[in-house]
Amino acid sequence: MIAFRVSDEEYQVLEKACLETGTQSISAFAREAVNTMAARCGPQSDTTPSNLDGRVRRIEEALELLTQELKD
């Protein structure tokens, strides 16, 4: 299980996004977003620290893009 906190404003943006996309819940919306971003990274067999740093950086960038898109 993964949990994260959002501000009241962010929560309202997520609710609106769920309504606009027809997603059943914020949990389902977040799960789909995270799985989509993870799939973009593709399967990686190299788990060296430098490779993991790069993968984490790409996920952080994707989450930032998602946050910005939700605010618009």
Helices and strands as residue ranges (DSSP letters): H 8-21, H 26-41, H 49-71
